[in-house]
Amino acid sequence: MTDFPKPAAKPARPHFSSGPCAKPPGWSAEKLATGSLGRSHRSKLGKSRIVYAMELSREILGLPSTHHIAIVPGSDTGAVEMALWSLLGQRPATMVAWESFGEGWVTDVVKQLKLDAKVVKAPYGQLPDLSQIDQSTDVVFTWNGTTSGVRVPNGDWIRNDREGLMIADATSACFAQDIPWDKLDVVTYSWQKALGGEGAHGVLILGPRAVERLESYTPAWPLPKIFRMTKGGKFNESIFKGDTINTPSLLAIEDYIFALEWAKSLGGLRALIKRADDNLAAIDAWVQKAGWIDHLASDPASRSNTSVCLKFAPDAGQGLDEEAQLALVKKMASLLEAENAAYDVAGYRDAPPGLRIWCGATVETADIEALGPWLDWAWSQARG
Ligand SMILES: Cc1ncc(COP(=O)(O)O)c(C=O)c1O
C-alpha cells in the first residue's frame, strides 16, 4: 500500500460540511447589517429586509414572475412538509427516491399521510429511470440527493403538459445548478446549503399550477397554522410578499442577505455554478490520481457538483466489511479534524461508507486542491 506523506500546506478554510456549509469567503459576523435586530419583523424596516432577501433570491435564481417565493419555518424540511401536506391527495402520487432524504419524503407520504403512492427507488449511487415516471400523478423527488451525490441532470424528462404537480426538494441544488422553473410546480431549499447561510428557515417556491391546486382542493386532513397557505379558500399571497406566517430570525435573514449580495457581486448564478463545477473538477482530478477512492455516483452526467460522495475503490477496500470501512472513515475524519485540515468529511450516516466533500460555491477551489493530499495522508494513516 502507498504511504502518503503529511502535506505541508493546509486548506485555508477546512470547511467541507454538506450542511450547514462553509460561509461565503470573507464572511464575518461583524459584517452583517444589524439595524433590523430587536425590531418587529412587521415593522417597515423588518419587512423591507424580508422582501429584499426574497427579491434578491428571485433575481439570482432567475425566478420568473409567474412563481411565488416565501420564507417559511422549519428550514428545507418545513418547506417540503408544507407542500406535501397542502397539495397532495387530490390525485395519485409518485414518490421518487434514491437516497436518504428522498426516502424520508416517501415515509411521510406513505406512513403519515397514508396515501397509496407509487414508490420508485434506485440504490445509492444511481438514478431511477426518470422516463418511466407517470406524470399524470403528482411527483415528489429530490433534485440533488445530498447523501448519495446523485442529481437529476436536467428537466428534459418533465413534460410541459403534465397533469400532476412536480414537487422538487432542491435544497442542495439551488444556487449551484440550473433549475428549469417552467418544469417545476414546487421547489424548496434552505439557506444553510449552497450559500452557506443559517438553518431554521426554508424557502418555498410555488408555480401557478401549485397555486391553482391550493385554491381548488382542500386536503382531507387538518393542517396546522404553520402549513396553511390559504385563507377562506383563496391563496394567501401575503405570505409570499413578506408577511411571514410567524416570526423569522432577522439575524438569519441578514446573514442570508450577506450571502446573496456576495453571490451577486461574483456575477450571480452563472458564477456560482462555475465555482461548484470547478470544485467538482478539482475533486475528480484528485480521485482519478488517488487510486484508493472512487465516486459513489456511477454516471458522470448525474454526479453532483455540490455534495460529492466518494466510496473506497474495490482494491482499496479489500478485505474490509462495511463496519470496518465505517470505522476507517471515522478515523480519517477525526485525524483530519485534529489537524484542522478538513472538517465534516465523513459520508452521511445512512449512506454506504465513504467520504462526502461539499463543493458548492462558497468553497474555494484552491482549498479542494489542497484537501486531496490530506485525504491521501489520512487514508494511509488510518489504514496503516
Ligand atoms: C436533499 C435534502 N433535503 C432536506 C434536507 C433537510 O434540510 P433542513 O435541515 O434544512 O431542513 C437536507 C439536508 O441536508 C437535504 O440535503
The ligand as an SDF file (V2000), in Angstrom:
LIG
                    3D

 16 16  0  0  0  0  0  0  0  0999 V2000
  -31.9650   16.8730   -0.0030 C   0  0  0  0  0  0  0  0  0  0  0  0
  -32.2160   17.3810    1.3760 C   0  0  0  0  0  0  0  0  0  0  0  0
  -33.4700   17.5520    1.7990 N   0  0  0  0  0  0  0  0  0  0  0  0
  -33.7320   18.0190    3.0320 C   0  0  0  0  0  0  0  0  0  0  0  0
  -32.7380   18.3270    3.9100 C   0  0  0  0  0  0  0  0  0  0  0  0
  -33.0780   18.8460    5.2560 C   0  0  0  0  0  0  0  0  0  0  0  0
  -32.7670   20.1860    5.2510 O   0  0  0  0  0  0  0  0  0  0  0  0
  -33.0280   21.1280    6.5150 P   0  0  0  0  0  0  0  0  0  0  0  0
  -32.1770   20.5640    7.6080 O   0  0  0  0  0  0  0  0  0  0  0  0
  -32.5780   22.4550    6.0200 O   0  0  0  0  0  0  0  0  0  0  0  0
  -34.4580   21.0430    6.8280 O   0  0  0  0  0  0  0  0  0  0  0  0
  -31.4020   18.1680    3.5300 C   0  0  0  0  0  0  0  0  0  0  0  0
  -30.3090   18.4770    4.4690 C   0  0  0  0  0  0  0  0  0  0  0  0
  -29.1820   18.0860    4.2950 O   0  0  0  0  0  0  0  0  0  0  0  0
  -31.1470   17.6970    2.2340 C   0  0  0  0  0  0  0  0  0  0  0  0
  -29.8880   17.5460    1.8220 O   0  0  0  0  0  0  0  0  0  0  0  0
  1  2  1  0
  2  3  1  0
  2 15  2  0
  3  4  2  0
  4  5  1  0
  5  6  1  0
  5 12  2  0
  6  7  1  0
  7  8  1  0
  8  9  2  0
  8 10  1  0
  8 11  1  0
 12 13  1  0
 12 15  1  0
 13 14  2  0
 15 16  1  0
M  END
$$$$
